[in-house]
Amino acid sequence: MKKIIVLLLIFLCSFIVTGCKTLDEGTVYSKTYMPAHTGIYFIAMRIGKTTQLIPRHTHHPDRWEICVEFEKDKDCWDVPEEFYDSVEIGEYIYKKDF
C-alpha cells in the first residue's frame, strides 16, 4: 500500500512540475544547431573486491532546435534540417508545419 501511495505522489509531483501546457505556435526567437558528437560516460562495476570504471561511448546525431514564444510562454522544438533552414528569427510558425 505504501508503494502505491509513494508512486502516486511521485506521479502527481512530476505532473505538477512539468505542467501540462505545450505551445503549438509562436514567434521564433532562437535557432540552435548542435553538430553530431560522441560522448563518454563511465559505469562503475564491481569486479571481485574492487570497483572499476568502464567507459561507454554514446553517439548524439545532428540536432536542429527552434525556440518559440507565445505571449509569456516559451518552448523549444527539435525540427528537421529542411524546416530549420526555411525559418527565420522573428517568423510566426505553427508546430503542425513540420
MONORQUI-V172798 format. One record per residue. N is the residue number from 1. RES is the residue in one letter. OMEGA is omega in radians with two decimals (* if undefined). NEAR is the number of other C-alpha atoms within 10 Angstrom. Layout:
N_RES_OMEGA_NEAR + N_RES_OMEGA_NEAR
//
This chain:
1_M_3.13_5 + 2_K_-3.13_7 + 3_K_-3.13_8 + 4_I_3.14_9 + 5_I_3.13_10 + 6_V_3.12_11 + 7_L_3.11_11 + 8_L_3.10_12 + 9_L_3.11_12 + 10_I_3.12_12 + 11_F_-3.13_12 + 12_L_3.12_11 + 13_C_-3.14_12 + 14_S_3.10_11 + 15_F_3.14_11 + 16_I_-3.11_10 + 17_V_-3.09_9 + 18_T_-3.12_9 + 19_G_-3.11_9 + 20_C_-3.11_7 + 21_K_3.03_7 + 22_T_3.13_11 + 23_L_3.08_15 + 24_D_3.13_14 + 25_E_3.09_16 + 26_G_3.13_20 + 27_T_-3.13_19 + 28_V_3.08_21 + 29_Y_-3.14_16 + 30_S_3.04_14 + 31_K_-3.12_17 + 32_T_3.03_13 + 33_Y_3.09_13 + 34_M_-3.11_11 + 35_P_3.12_10 + 36_A_3.11_11 + 37_H_3.11_10 + 38_T_3.12_9 + 39_G_3.11_10 + 40_I_3.00_9 + 41_Y_-3.05_10 + 42_F_3.08_11 + 43_I_3.10_11 + 44_A_3.12_10 + 45_M_3.07_11 + 46_R_3.08_10 + 47_I_-3.03_8 + 48_G_3.14_7 + 49_K_-3.10_6 + 50_T_3.06_7 + 51_T_3.12_11 + 52_Q_3.06_13 + 53_L_-3.12_11 + 54_I_-3.14_10 + 55_P_3.06_10 + 56_R_-3.13_10 + 57_H_3.07_10 + 58_T_-3.11_10 + 59_H_3.06_10 + 60_H_-3.12_12 + 61_P_3.05_11 + 62_D_-3.12_12 + 63_R_3.10_14 + 64_W_-3.06_19 + 65_E_3.08_17 + 66_I_3.10_21 + 67_C_-3.11_17 + 68_V_3.05_26 + 69_E_3.09_18 + 70_F_-3.01_14 + 71_E_-3.12_7 + 72_K_-3.11_5 + 73_D_3.11_11 + 74_K_3.13_15 + 75_D_3.09_15 + 76_C_-3.11_17 + 77_W_2.94_14 + 78_D_-3.07_13 + 79_V_3.06_15 + 80_P_-3.10_13 + 81_E_-3.10_13 + 82_E_3.13_10 + 83_F_3.12_13 + 84_Y_-3.12_17 + 85_D_-3.06_11 + 86_S_-3.07_7 + 87_V_3.10_14 + 88_E_3.08_16 + 89_I_-3.11_13 + 90_G_-3.13_13 + 91_E_3.10_11 + 92_Y_-3.08_15 + 93_I_3.06_16 + 94_Y_-3.12_12 + 95_K_-3.12_12 + 96_K_-3.10_7 + 97_D_-3.13_8 + 98_F_*_10
//
